Amino acid sequence: MAAPRPRPQPLLLLLVSLLAASAPRRADAWGKEGHIMVCKIAEKYLSEEAAAAVQDLLPESAGGELSTMCPWADTMRFRYHWASPLHYANTPNVCNFNFSRDCHNSRGEQGMCVVGAINNYTDQLYTYGDSPKSSYNLTESLMFLAHFVGDVHQPLHVGYEEDEGGNTIMVHWYRRKANLHHVWDVSIIDTVMKDFYNKSMDTMVDALQTNLTEGWSDDVGHWENCANKKATCANDYAIESINLSCNYAYKDVVQNITLGDDYYFTRYPVVEKRLAQAGVRLALILNRIFDKKKADTTPLYIQ
């Protein structure tokens, strides 16, 4: 039997120990719980006006929480086949993203990638409150936008076309067989939550939020900095992701490799930071859309 994996000092150990008594929830994937965490973080930083608009647009089934609807776009893949390419962007095996070159679907239709989707649904949501009433389904626009902002921050959602963002690279995550994309969607978060947060998503969210005002506080202003006041900086977020894919996700990975402690301990901080960045930036976008007083504030610093 293999020796147990040694654990480094977890992020915010004191906070974790105080909250460990809460009932644990098993992590399913970035595709579900990761998206929920992104939106839970974003909800904390919505202005009063933006929060009211979000509440107005959410379906009754959301129970008043944006986070409950953030995995929605993944559940609609079989109903909305046209939306499948909107979850990612692929590059021609290079470590840079170029919108005109890389943002298209398999038929070559431009704008059909995660960056184009974020910009498109942002534009649609700017029609909220128009008279006459917007012709768009703004409830779906909101749910798509919230999901795709999460997607663009998962590094391998901006990966190589050749391996479909790591989907065709088979590896072992410790003893479990998986593809590399699944490792970044599921395995790293699942392992982090088990090791450091008593399998509790809420405990992990609290830790990430605390780190936003402590460990990452000097970086948050840069995360929010977006010179384009009317649209988004999704192009920049995609550039960040392909750089992280090259420098972390793909680095030293070959077919059938076993990924263990060395990979895990150097990659999970990237995942945690990307979840936090996605939450901050989703709040930034929604505040700019729905709160006209915030629209001219660049950047929108977290207090």
N, C-alpha and C positions, 0 to 999 in steps of 0.2 A: 504494500500500500504506500502511495506517495506521501511524503511528509506534508503536514498542513501548511498552507500558504502563509508566510509571515505577513503581518499587517503593519503598515506604517501608521503614524499618528493620524487619525482621521480628522477631517475638516470640522472645526468647531466641536471638539469632543465634549465640552461641558454642555453645550446645547443638546447634543445627541443624548447624553445621559439623562438630562432632565426630561426629555420627551420620549424616552424609550418605553415608557409604560403605555403609550398609546397603542391601539390595536394595529398590528402590522398589515400592510397590503402588499401583495405580491406584484412586482413589476412585470408587465407584459412586453412592452417594447417602447422605443422612442415613438413608434407609430401610434401608441395609445397613451401610456402614462407620461412619456416624454412630452407629448403635445399638451397634455393636461398641465404638466408642470410649467411649461412655457406660458400658458395662459393664466395660470394662477399668479405667476410673477407679474405679468402684465396688468392684471386686474388691480393690483396694489397701487399702481402708479397712474391710473386713469384719472383725469380731472373730473370734477363733478358733472360737467356738461357732457363729456365723452362717455362717462359711465351711464348717464341717463339715456343717451342715444343707443348705446349698446343694449341696455335693458329693453328699450322700445323695439329693437329689431330681433332680439332673441326669440325663438319659438317657445311656446309654453312648456315644452318638454325639457327645456334647459334648466328649469327651476331657478331662473334668475342668475345663473352662473355661466359666463362665457366658457370657462374651462371645460364644462361638461360637453360642449359641442365642438371642441377643437379637434378631436379625432374623426369628426363627421366625414371629412373629405375622403378618408381612406375607406369608409364604409360604402361610399358611392361609386367606387371604381367600376363595378359591373353594371351599374345603371348609367353612369356618365362615362362611356368608353373614351370619348373625346378628351376627357380631362386627365387621362393617365400620364401623358408627357408633361403635364403641368407640375408634377411633383419633383422634377429634377432638371438638370441640364448636364449634358456630356460634352467634354472637350475631345479633340482629336489626339488624345494621349499626350497632351502638353500641359504644363503647370501654369496656365493662365486662362482666363475666361474672356471671351470676346462676344458681345451680344449678337452682332450681325452674323458672326460665324457659327455660334453655338446654340442660339436660342431658336429652335425650330423643332417640329415633330418629324416623324419618319417620312412624311410626304413633302417635307421642305417648307411647310407653312411657317412663316416668320412669327416670332412672338410666342410660340407654343412651347414654353418652358417655364420653370418656376419663377424666373425673374420677370418674364412677360406677364405671368399670371398675377404676381404681386402688384405690378403697375396697373394692370387692367382693372382688378377689383378695387384698388385704391381709387381710380378714376370713377368707377361706378358709385362708390360710397360717397364721393363728393356731391352726388346729386340728392343726398338725403336732405329732406326739408324743402326741396324745390316745389314750386307751384307752376304748372300742374305737377302732380305726383310723379316721381321717377318711374320710368317704364321698366327698370331693372328689378329683379328679385333681390332686394338689398339684404334680406335675411341670409340667403345663400352667399351673397357677395361677402358678407361679414365672416361667415364660417369658412369659406374658401381662403380668404385673406389670412385669418388667424392661423389656419393650418399651414399655408405655404410659407409664411414667415418662419415657422418652426422648421419646415423642410429645408429651406435654403441655408440654415445654420448647421445642418448635419453635414459634415464635410463630404461624405461620399454621395450626397445628393448633387454634388457638383464634382463628378469623377470622370474617369476615362470612358470613352465610347467603346473601346475595344473589349473591356471587361464589364460593361454595363454598371459602372459605379461600384465595382467590387463584387457584383453578384455571381460572376463566373469563377471567382478565385476561391477555391475550396481550402479551408483551414481546419485546424482543431483549436477550439477555445478551451484550453486545458485538455480535458478528455472528451469534450463534446464536439462532434463534427458540425460545421456550419460554413456558410460563405462569409467573406470578409464584410460585405454590406450588412449582413445580419449581426455580425459582431458589434458594429457601430450603432445599428438600430436598436439592438436588444441586449446583447451579452454584457457589454461594459456597464450599462445602466443597471442591469439585473445584479451583477456582481458587486458594484458599488453600493447599491441599496442594501444588499445582504450583509456586506462587510461593515459598513459604516452607519447605516440608518435603520437597523432592526427591521428591514424590509418595508419600511414605512415611507410612502411617497410624501406625506405631509411633513414628516421630519426632514426629509431631504429638501423640500421646498423652503422650509423655515431656515435651514442652514444656508442655502443659496441666497436667500433674501438678506440674511444677516451679513453674509460676505459682500453683498452689494454696497453696504454702508460701512464696511470695515476693510477687508482684505483687497477688494477691487475698487474701492471708492475713488482712487486717483485715476482709474481707467474709464469710469462710467461716462464721463463727459466726452471722451473720444468715441466711445461706442455710439453715443447719441448724435454726434456731430454729423449733420447732413445738410449740405448747402442748398439742396433742392427743396424749397419750402412747400411746393405744391405737390410734388410726386413723392418718390421714395428713393432710397439709396440701395435698392436691392441688388443692383449691379455690383456695388462694392462688397456686399455681403457674399455674393457668389465668388468674387475674386478671393476673399478671405478663405472660403471653403475649399477651393481648389488648391490653394497654397497649403492648407492644413492637410488635405488629402495627400499631397506629395510629400510633405515633411513628417507626417505622423501616420496616417492610415495605411498608405502603400509602402512606406519605408521599411526595408528589410523583409518584406513579405514575399514569399514565393508559394506556388501551389503546394498544398498538403503540409505546410509548415504547422508546427504546434506553437500557438501563441500563449505564453504564460506570464510569469511575474514581470519580466523585463518590459514586455509590451504593455501589460495592464497598468503598471504603476506610472508609466510615462505617458499614457494616453487618457486615463480617466480624468485628469485635470482639464484636458482639452474639452471633453464632453461636458463636464460641469460648467465650464465657462461659456460654452456655446449655448447651453440651455438658458443661462442667465442673460446673455447678450440678446437672444431671441425675444425673451420676455420684455426687456427694456425697450427694444426697438419696436416691438408690436405696440406697446403703450405709446411710444413716440408717434407712430403713424396714426393711431386712432385719435390721439389728442389733437393732432394737426387737422384731421378730417372733421371732427365733430365739435371742437372748441375753437371758435374763431379768435378768441383772445390769445390762444396758444399758437396759432398758425404762424405768427411772425416772430416767435421766440426760437432762436437757434443758438445752441442746442437747448433742449428741454431737460435741465439737470434734475436728477432725483434729489429730493430734499431729505 
